Amino acid sequence: SPDILKRFVTKIEEKLANIQEDLSVSAEIIIAPGDLKVYNKVTECWICKGFFIKPVLEIVQKIEKAKHNLLEIKEWKSCMEKEHSKKKEILACNSEMETDFGLKTSDLIKF
């Protein structure tokens, strides 16, 4: 059939999506007492052989606090940009009035 290749590719893509979905679900780590001793002594990843970093509660808390602070800063900047754009609109309006009527902003403030 002429569409067999298309059906084959569709099936493969469906299988890939299922596999990715299965792999994205977090699973509980089950550690036996002997495994825990080995885990506490290990210094490199058994898969990539790279340096193995164990999360320390104090460091994780500091990272979470820093992340929270960054989010607050981003929110503050966003608010300031919105406020600043309003001021730009007012200044642009004043500038148009100066051009159209030969007035200066300082003259407008006197009224």
C-alpha positions as CSV (number, residue, x, y, z in Angstrom):
1,S,0.0,0.0,0.0
2,P,1.4,3.5,-0.8
3,D,0.8,4.9,2.7
4,I,2.6,2.1,4.5
5,L,5.7,4.2,5.1
6,K,3.5,7.0,6.6
7,R,1.7,4.6,8.9
8,F,5.1,3.1,10.0
9,V,6.4,6.5,10.8
10,T,3.2,7.4,12.7
11,K,3.5,4.2,14.8
12,I,7.1,4.9,15.6
13,E,6.3,8.5,16.6
14,E,3.5,7.2,18.9
15,K,5.9,4.7,20.5
16,L,8.5,7.4,21.0
17,A,5.9,9.7,22.6
18,N,4.9,6.8,25.0
19,I,8.5,6.2,25.9
20,Q,9.2,9.8,26.6
21,E,6.1,10.1,28.7
22,D,7.2,7.0,30.7
23,L,10.6,8.4,31.3
24,S,9.4,11.9,32.3
25,V,7.5,10.5,35.3
26,S,9.5,10.7,38.5
27,A,10.0,7.5,40.4
28,E,10.7,6.8,44.0
29,I,14.2,5.7,44.7
30,I,14.4,2.4,46.6
31,I,17.7,2.1,48.4
32,A,18.5,-1.1,50.4
33,P,20.8,-0.6,53.5
34,G,23.8,-1.9,51.5
35,D,23.1,0.5,48.6
36,L,22.9,3.5,51.0
37,K,26.4,2.7,52.3
38,V,27.7,2.6,48.7
39,Y,25.8,5.8,47.8
40,N,27.3,7.7,50.8
41,K,30.8,6.8,49.7
42,V,30.5,7.3,45.9
43,T,32.3,10.3,44.4
44,E,31.6,9.8,40.6
45,C,28.5,9.0,38.5
46,W,28.5,5.3,37.5
47,I,26.9,6.3,34.1
48,C,29.0,9.2,32.9
49,K,31.9,8.8,35.3
50,G,31.6,12.6,36.1
51,F,32.0,14.1,39.5
52,F,28.9,13.1,41.6
53,I,27.3,16.0,43.5
54,K,25.0,15.1,46.3
55,P,22.4,17.7,47.3
56,V,23.0,19.1,50.7
57,L,19.9,20.6,52.4
58,E,21.6,23.9,53.3
59,I,22.7,24.4,49.7
60,V,19.4,23.5,48.3
61,Q,17.7,26.0,50.6
62,K,20.1,28.7,49.5
63,I,19.4,28.0,45.9
64,E,15.7,28.1,46.4
65,K,16.0,31.4,48.2
66,A,18.1,32.8,45.4
67,K,15.6,31.6,42.9
68,H,12.8,33.2,44.8
69,N,14.8,36.5,45.0
70,L,15.4,36.4,41.2
71,L,11.7,35.9,40.6
72,E,10.9,38.9,42.8
73,I,13.4,41.0,40.9
74,K,12.0,40.0,37.6
75,E,8.5,40.9,38.8
76,W,9.7,44.2,40.1
77,K,11.5,45.0,36.8
78,S,8.3,44.1,34.8
79,C,6.3,46.5,36.9
80,M,8.9,49.2,36.5
81,E,8.9,48.7,32.7
82,K,5.1,49.0,32.6
83,E,5.3,52.2,34.7
84,H,8.2,53.6,32.7
85,S,6.3,53.0,29.4
86,K,3.4,55.1,30.8
87,K,5.8,57.9,31.6
88,K,7.1,57.7,28.1
89,E,3.6,58.1,26.7
90,I,3.1,61.2,28.8
91,L,6.4,62.7,27.7
92,A,5.6,61.9,24.1
93,C,2.2,63.6,24.5
94,N,3.9,66.7,26.1
95,S,6.4,66.8,23.3
96,E,3.6,66.8,20.7
97,M,2.0,69.7,22.6
98,E,5.2,71.6,22.6
99,T,5.6,71.1,18.9
100,D,1.9,71.8,18.0
101,F,1.4,74.8,20.2
102,G,4.9,76.2,20.6
103,L,4.7,75.5,24.4
104,K,7.3,74.1,26.7
105,T,6.6,71.5,29.3
106,S,7.7,74.0,31.9
107,D,5.0,76.4,30.6
108,L,2.4,73.7,30.9
109,I,3.3,73.1,34.6
110,K,2.8,76.9,35.4
111,F,-0.9,76.6,34.4
